[in-house]
């Protein structure tokens, strides 16, 4: 054997730091998923109210929309590693408080709402800091794969947490889930303490805004996005996609239950989350197309087609395949978009810009949760019942009876997503986003933030 054979190239410190942080977030997401699922079951068993159960979801979204601009300013001003550490610590303390209240028999439903809101508020600080840190840890050509890995962690949390939490809840109750959640926070916090994140190079935008007042810093992200028509239009596209996704989450459960049993619903939802896992794996390995806008909008068209298919016929197999598809195409959409934003926004202001971006993109999700049920029950379902307003027209194609109005609603939402993708592509500033000069720089070798 040749004694001069090559040894494997060492893993770069930046890649190792990203891997460490990513692993910490994966474990933390799994733990948080256990608590979230178990709290939902506990609340529903305690109250028997679907409305009170649904309020938990609203409490997990509303703080993200409200606090994102504040989080962005602080993420850009503070050491991003310590922001992640503080955020996970706050979320862990929230879980610990609920655990103590539960253990002493004093946990009330309003405690759950408050605890979920605190955890959601902490998550926006953590997510903003982690996203901005990723830009500094990896070169631009690997950002698409990194975004795929981040979505893989989220998909794993959504896929694995419910069945694990279900088993834990049966044997150990809510207490067992929260104890494991706390252990996951310890792991994530340890990873954050060990990691090293490069300090971002200051840009002209960052220097200009740094010493201005709070209001100027809070509104910087808004002005940055609105002054760039391509990014603003892309954000508008995602607002529409998030609206349709929120409505799909609300509607798919009653759509299936009006056809089959809760057991079959579980299989359908499991296949949907499996689609997200596989889509994230594909994106992690592939990294997306060279022209990332085409990755976003092409996946958007295919996503919209899948949403339409869920409502086409009252077929459990068709709904399952379409649900798998619509979740499969979400990671390419999100990862290509994330990589595009990371290369177009200077690293030292990404906290401010990305926080506003998150708030605007997510603002449509609570709307979907609030209006989806009433629209389905009071508008669309009656129109496609026997003798309904559309029974003799649309009903000839989609069918008439329970669930057909929801199916029609889903088809309209899918069509809306397709039209949004086509409209975005026809808009020149969006189509040419890939050709604009990059504003983010690769992580400088050897430049790391102080561990103190």
N, C-alpha and C positions, 0 to 999 in steps of 0.2 A: 504493500500500500504506500502511496506517495505521502511522505511525511510533511510535505509542504501544502497539503490540501487546504482549501479555504475554510475558515471558520465562519459561522453565521454572523451576519452583521448585527451589531448590538441594537437593541431597541432604544430609540431616542428618548431622552428624559421627558420631553413634552408629550410624546405619545404615551409613555408610561403614566404620567400624571393624569392625562385624560382618561386612560383606562381605569385608574384608581378611583377617580371621581365618578365615572360612569358606573362602576361596580357598586359603589356606595349608594348611588341613586337608585339602582335596580333593587337592591335589598330594601331600601327605605320605601320605595313604591309598593313593593310586595307587602311590607308590614302595614303601611297606611291603608292598603286595600282591604286587609283583614279587619281592621278597626272600622272602616267605612261600611263594609257590608254588614258586620255584626251590629253596629249601631242602628242601621236601617231596619234590620230584623227585630231588634229589641224595641225600637220605637213603634213599629207596626203591631207587634204582639201586645205592647202596653196600651196603645190607643185604639187599634183597629181602624185607624183613619188613613185613607189614601192621601188626603190633603196634607196631613202632618208628616207623612212619609215623604211626600214630594218636596216639602219645605226644606228637607235636608239637602236635596240637590240644589235648590235655589241658594241656600246658605253657602254652598261650596263654590258657587259661581259669582255671586254678587260682589264679594270683597275683591275678587280679581279685577273686575271692571272698575270699581271705585278707587282702589289703591294703586293700580299699576303706574300712573304718572309719578306718584311720590316714590315708589320703589325704584323707578328708573333713575331719578335724580340721586338717590342715596347709593345705588349700585355704582354709578359713575364716580362718585366722590370717595367712596370707601374701598378698602381692600376687598376684592370680590370673594376671596377665600373666607374671610371673616364674616362677610354677609351670609354666605352659605351656612357657616357654622352657627351664627346667631339665629337664622331662620329655622334650621332643624332643631336647635335647642328650644326655641319658642314652641314649635309644634309638639316636641316631646313633652314639655311641661304641660301643654294643654291636654295631651293624652293621659299623663300622670294624674292630673287633677280629676279628670273624669273617672279614672280607675279608682282613686281614693273615695270619690263620692259613691261610686257603685259598690265598693267593698263595704262601705258603712251604711248602705241602704238609703242613701240620700240623693241618688242621681234622679233628676227630673228631665222631662223632655226639653225644657228650655235650656238646661245645661248642655244638652246635645247640640242644639242650634248654636249656642255660643261657642262651644268647643270646636265645632266644624268650621265656623266662621273664622276663628283664630287660626286654625290650621290652614285654611284657604288663604288668609292674609299672609301667613308665613311662606306659603308655597310660591306666591308671586315674587317675593324677594329672592327666594332660592332659585327659581327658574330663570329669572332675569340675570342673576349673577352667574349661573352655570352656563347659560347661552353666551354671555359676553366673554366668559373665561375660555370657552371652546374656541372662539375666534383667535385668541392669543396662543393657544396650545397647539393648533394644527395649521398646516399650510392650506391655502384656498382650495387646492385640488382634492383635499380629503374632507372638506366640510360636508359634502353631500352624504358620504358614508357615515360621518359622525352623526348627522341629523337622523339617518336611518337607524343607527344604534340607539339614539335617544328615544325614538318612537318605538323601537323594539322593547326597551325597558318599560315604556308606558303600556304597550300591548301585553307584555308578560304580566304586569300588575293586574290589568283588567281581565286576563284570561285565567291566571292561576289563583288569584286571591279569592274569588267567589266560591269555588269548590273547596279550597282549603279552609276558608272561613266557615263554610257550612259544616264541615266535619268538626272543626274546633268548637263551634257554637253548640253542637249536640253534646259533645263530651266535656268541654271545659267552660262553656258559656262565654259571655262577653269578656269576662276577666282574662281568660286565656288568650284571646285575640289581642287585647290591649297590652298584655305582657310581652307577647312576641313583637308587637309594634314598637314598644320601647326598646327591645333588644336590637331591632333593625335600625333605630335612630342612633344607638350607640355605635353600631358598625359604620353608618354613614358619617357621623361626626368624626370618628377616628380616621376615616379616609380623607376627610377634608383637612384635618390637622397634619396629615402626612404629606399631602400634595403640595406642590409649588406651582404658582401661576405667574407667568410673566406680566410685568407691569405694562400697560398699553402705552405706545408712543403718542404724545399729545398732538392733536390735529389743530388746524386753524379754527375749526368750529368749536372744539373743546376749549381752546384758550380764550376764545371770544366770550363764551357763555360762563366760564368758570367763576368769575368774580361778580357776576350779575346777581340780582335779587332772586328770592324764592319763586316769585311769579314767573319771571323770565325762564328760570330753570324748569319749572313745571310745564310751561307751554312750549319749550324748545322742541320736544319731540313732535308735537302737533305741527309747528311751523316747518320743521325739517321735512316731514312727510308731505304736507300740502304744497310745498314749493317744488316738489318733484312729481309731476303728473303720472309718470309710469308707476312709481311705488304706490301712489294714492289709489290709482285704478286697480292695481293688483290687490290692495287691501280691500277695496270694495268688492272684488270678486270673492275673496275669502269670507267676507261678511255674509254674502249670499249663500256660499257653501255651508257655513256654520249654521245659518238659519235652516237650511234644508236638512242638515244632519241632526239638529236639535229636534225638528219635527219628526224625522224618521225614528229617533229614539223614543219619542212620545207615542208614535202611532203603531210601531211594529208589534208591540205587545197586544193591544186590543185587536189588531188585524189578524194575528195568529190565533188568539183565544176565541175569536168568533168563528174559527174554522176547526180548531182541534183542542187538545188538552194542554194543561200547564206543563206536563212532562215533555210534550213535543216542542213547546215554546223554549224550554231549556236547551234542547238540541239545536234549535234554530239560532238562538243567541250564542251558543257555543261555537257554531260554525262561523258566525259573523266575526267574533273575536279572533278565531283562528285565521280568518282572512287578513286581519290586521297584523298578526304575528308573521305570517308568511310574506306579506307585502313589505314589512319592515326588514325581514331577513334579506329579501331580494334587493332592497334599496341599500342595505349595509354592504352587501357584496358588490353591487353594481356601481353605486355612487351617482347614478342618474345620467342623463344625456349631457353633451357638452353645452348645448343651448338650454339652459335651465327653465326658461320661460315656456318652451315647448313641453318640457316635462310636467310643469304645473298645469298648463291648460289642456294638454292632451289627456292627462290623467283625470282632469276635471270633466271632460266630455264623457269619458268612459264611466266615471263615477255617476254622472247624471243619468246615463243609459241604464245603469244597474238600479238606481232609485226608481226609475220608471217601470222597470221589469217587476219590481216587488208588487206593484199594484195592477199589473196587466190581467192576471187570472187568479182565481181563488185556488191556487195550487201550492201546497206546502213545499214541494220540491223546488218549484220556481222561486218562491220567496227565499228559501235557504240559499240557493245558488246566487241569486241576486244580492242577498245580504252579504254573502262571502265576498262577492265582487266589489260592492260599494266600500267595504272596509279594506279590501286589498289595495284599492287605488288611492286610499287616503294617505298612506306613508309617502309614496312618490310625490304627491301634491305638496304635502307639508315639508318634506325634506328638501326638495328642489327650491321651494320658496325660502326656506330658512337659509340655505346656502347662498341664495341670491342676495338676500338682505345682509348677510354677514360680510359679503364682499363689496357691497355698495355703501355701507355705513361705516364711518371711522370708528375704530375699536373703543376709543375713550368716550364716545357719546352713545354707544349702543344701548346702554342701560336706559337712558332717557327715551331714545327712539323706539326700542323694542317694547318698552312698557306701554307706550301710547298705542303702538301697533297691536299689542295684545288686548288692550282695553277696547279698541274699536272693533277688532275682529270678533271678540267674544260678546260684544254688546247685543248681538242678535240672538245669542243662545238663550238668555232668560226670556226674551220675547217669545221664542219658539215654545219653551216650556209652559208659558202662561196662556198662549192662544191656541196651541195645538189641540188640546182636548175639547174646548168649547167649539172650535170651528168644525172638528170632526163630528161631534155629537149633535150640534144644532144646525149646521149648514150642509155639510157634504153627505152624511149618512141619510138624512131625510130625502135628499134629492134623488138618491138611487135605491130607495125602497119602492115596492110596488105602488104605482100611482104617483110617484114622486115627479118633480119638475123635469128631471133628465132621464127618467126611466125609459121613455120611448125613443130617445136619441142616443146618448152616451151608453145607456143601459143595454142597447143592442150589441155593443162591442164588449163592454166590461162585465156585463151581467147585472142582475138586480137582486138585492137582498142584503142581509147583515154583512158588513165589511166591505161592500162594493163602493160605498161613498168614501171610505178611508183609502181604498185602492185608487180611486180617481184623484184624491188629494195627493197621494204619493206620486202619481204620474205627473201632476202639475208641478210638484216640487222638483222632480227630476228634470223636467223640461226647462224649468227656471235655471237650474244649474248649468245645463247645456248652453242655453242662450247667453248666460253670463260669461262662460268660457269663450264662446265665439265672439261676443262683443268685446271682451278684453283683448283677444288676438287681433281684431280689426282695428283696435286703437293703437296707433303707431308708437306712442311712448312706451307702452307695455311691450309691444313686439320687439322693440330695439333695446330693452333693458340690458340684455347680455352684452351689447356693444358699448355700453357706457364705461368709462374708466373705473377701475376698481379703487375703492377707498380704504380697504382693509389691508393690513400688511401681515406677512408671515411672522410667527413668533421669533424674535431675535435670539440667536443662540447665546446661552449663558445669562440672559437677563431674566431674573426671577424676583418676585416680590419678597420683601423681608419676611422671614417666618415669624417675626415678633408682632 
